[in-house]
Amino acid sequence: MTVDNPVDKVDNSANSHIFNLSGPIIALFAKQPIPGQVKTRLTPPLSPDQACRLYQVALQEMVERFLAAGLPLVLCYAGRCDWFSKAFPGLPLFEQVGDGLGVRMSNAVQALFAAGAGPVLLAGSDSPDLPLSLVDEALVQLQTRDVVTVPCRDGGYAMVGLRRPTTELFAEIPWSTSRVLEATRQQSQLLGLTYYETAYWHDIDELADLPQLVARSPESQTARHMVTELNELL
């Protein structure tokens, strides 16, 4: 089942001018919410429909929070373009291209820099309560550093930023493992790139991550959704 009609939509029509391709840009990577294709590490105990709705709520929350903060945003999507254009009207869309996450990230970085943007930050939708202060810190550091990450405790990162299109950074990375962050550090050093990490943050990949989000950010839309819809699992 495809969630074709989101309960809530983000109307960004009035803010589409923020994508001016002449400065920093945040590229939010997202999949079309389809049961059985998103948040699969949470199923079971979540049903595919529950995991899909959780993913959709988290994605919507990240988009709303970034836009409310005035951050320049583009959605790098995988799935049907019409689903994303209906769910997030006016938000600039870039289709993910290539086989494998590293290739898709490289292609997005190349396209955005070629269009005039920069620096470019890439983020996923697994950290809906990501502090905006960490995003601001990353943007400041990218004025002088080649690579900035917002690391996660599970060995990955919530966000990675590049001051220039050094897509070799994404080569030889063991994606979807606990070694992503360390491999990124090593690759930065190998390529002679100046590197900076902010404080650690959290994502929601495993069941244990859900009650932690509720505890640290109870007013988050995603946390409220969990309490309402998934309370028996918390």
C-alpha positions in Angstrom: 0.0 0.0 0.0 1.3 3.4 -1.0 0.5 6.4 1.3 -0.7 8.6 -1.5 -2.6 11.1 0.6 -0.6 12.4 3.6 -2.6 13.5 6.5 -0.6 16.7 6.7 1.1 18.5 3.9 3.9 21.1 3.9 2.9 24.1 1.8 6.2 25.7 0.8 4.9 27.5 -2.3 5.6 30.9 -0.8 9.2 29.9 0.1 10.4 28.3 -3.2 12.6 31.3 -3.7 15.0 30.1 -1.0 16.5 27.7 -3.6 18.5 30.3 -5.3 21.6 28.1 -6.1 24.0 30.8 -4.9 24.8 29.6 -1.4 24.5 26.9 1.2 21.9 24.1 0.5 20.7 21.2 2.6 19.8 18.2 0.5 17.4 16.0 2.5 17.5 12.4 1.2 14.1 10.7 1.3 12.3 7.7 -0.1 8.6 7.6 -1.0 6.9 6.1 2.0 5.8 2.6 0.9 5.1 -0.1 3.5 7.8 -2.7 3.4 10.3 -0.4 1.8 11.1 2.1 4.6 12.1 1.6 8.2 12.4 -2.2 7.6 14.8 -2.6 10.6 11.8 -1.8 12.8 9.6 -4.5 11.3 8.8 -6.5 13.3 7.7 -5.5 16.0 6.2 -2.7 13.9 4.0 -3.6 11.1 5.0 -2.4 7.6 2.2 0.2 7.7 3.2 1.4 11.2 6.9 1.8 10.1 5.8 3.6 7.0 3.7 6.1 8.8 6.5 6.7 11.3 8.9 7.4 8.5 6.5 9.8 6.9 5.9 11.7 10.1 9.7 12.0 10.7 10.3 13.2 7.2 7.6 15.8 7.4 8.9 17.0 10.7 12.4 17.5 9.4 11.1 19.4 6.3 8.9 21.7 8.4 11.7 22.4 11.0 14.3 23.2 8.4 11.9 25.5 6.5 10.6 27.2 9.6 14.3 28.0 10.5 14.8 29.6 7.0 17.3 27.0 5.9 17.6 26.5 2.2 16.3 23.0 1.4 16.1 20.7 -1.6 14.5 17.2 -1.4 16.5 14.4 -3.0 13.8 11.9 -3.6 13.6 8.2 -4.5 10.1 7.2 -5.8 7.4 9.0 -7.7 8.0 12.7 -8.2 4.3 13.4 -8.1 4.0 12.0 -4.6 6.7 14.4 -3.4 5.4 17.4 -5.3 1.9 16.8 -3.8 3.2 16.2 -0.2 5.7 19.1 -0.3 4.4 21.6 -2.8 6.9 24.2 -4.0 9.9 22.4 -2.4 12.7 21.9 -5.0 13.1 18.3 -5.9 16.2 16.4 -7.2 15.8 12.8 -8.1 18.3 10.4 -6.6 20.3 8.8 -9.4 22.7 5.8 -9.3 23.1 2.4 -7.8 24.0 2.4 -4.1 23.9 5.2 -1.5 27.4 6.4 -2.1 26.8 6.9 -5.8 23.5 8.7 -5.2 25.1 11.0 -2.7 28.0 11.7 -5.1 25.6 12.5 -7.9 23.5 14.9 -5.8 26.6 16.7 -4.6 27.9 17.1 -8.1 24.6 18.3 -9.5 24.0 20.9 -6.7 27.6 22.3 -6.9 27.3 22.4 -10.7 24.0 24.4 -10.3 25.8 27.0 -8.2 25.1 25.9 -4.7 27.7 25.4 -2.0 28.5 24.4 0.6 26.2 21.3 0.3 25.0 19.4 3.4 23.3 16.0 3.0 20.9 14.6 5.6 18.5 11.8 6.0 15.1 11.7 7.7 16.3 9.5 10.6 16.9 12.4 13.1 13.6 14.4 13.2 14.7 16.2 16.3 18.2 17.1 15.1 19.0 20.4 16.9 19.2 23.3 14.5 22.2 24.6 16.5 24.2 21.6 15.1 23.1 22.5 11.6 24.2 26.1 12.2 27.5 24.9 13.6 28.1 22.8 10.5 27.4 25.7 8.2 29.8 27.9 10.1 32.5 25.3 10.1 32.1 24.7 6.4 33.4 28.3 5.8 36.9 27.0 6.5 36.6 23.1 6.7 36.3 20.8 3.7 34.1 18.2 5.5 31.8 18.4 8.5 29.8 15.7 10.0 27.1 15.5 12.7 28.0 12.1 14.1 25.6 9.5 15.6 26.2 7.1 18.4 25.6 4.1 16.2 28.7 4.8 14.1 27.0 6.7 11.3 26.1 10.4 10.9 23.0 12.5 10.8 24.5 15.0 8.4 27.6 15.4 6.3 28.6 18.7 4.6 31.1 19.5 1.9 32.7 22.8 1.1 33.6 21.7 -2.4 32.5 18.8 -4.6 35.0 16.2 -3.4 32.8 13.2 -4.1 35.6 10.7 -3.6 34.7 11.1 0.1 31.8 8.7 -0.5 34.0 5.9 -2.0 34.9 2.8 -0.1 32.4 3.5 2.7 30.7 0.5 4.3 27.1 1.9 4.2 24.5 0.8 6.7 27.2 -0.4 9.1 28.6 0.9 12.4 31.8 1.9 10.5 30.4 4.7 8.3 31.7 7.5 10.5 35.2 6.0 11.1 35.5 5.3 7.4 34.5 8.9 6.5 37.2 10.2 8.9 39.8 7.9 7.3 38.7 8.9 3.8 38.9 12.6 4.7 42.4 12.1 5.9 43.4 10.0 2.9 42.2 12.8 0.6 43.9 15.5 2.5 40.6 17.2 3.5 40.2 19.3 6.6 37.6 17.6 8.8 35.3 18.6 11.7 32.7 16.9 13.8 30.0 18.5 15.9 28.6 17.0 19.0 26.9 13.6 18.7 23.2 13.2 18.0 20.8 10.3 17.6 18.8 8.6 14.9 15.8 6.2 14.9 16.8 3.0 13.3 16.2 0.4 16.0 13.4 -0.2 18.4 15.4 1.0 21.3 15.8 4.4 19.6 12.0 5.1 19.8 11.6 5.6 23.6 14.9 7.5 23.6 13.4 10.0 21.2 10.3 10.3 23.3 12.3 10.9 26.4 14.7 13.6 25.0 12.2 15.4 22.7 8.7 14.8 24.0 7.3 17.8 22.0 8.6 16.5 18.7 5.9 15.6 16.2 7.5 12.2 15.8 7.6 11.6 19.5 3.9 12.6 19.9 3.1 10.3 17.0 4.9 7.4 18.8 3.0 8.0 22.0 -0.3 8.1 20.2 0.2 5.3 17.7 3.0 3.1 19.1 2.7 3.5 22.9 2.5 -0.3 23.5 6.1 -0.6 22.1 7.7 2.2 24.0 
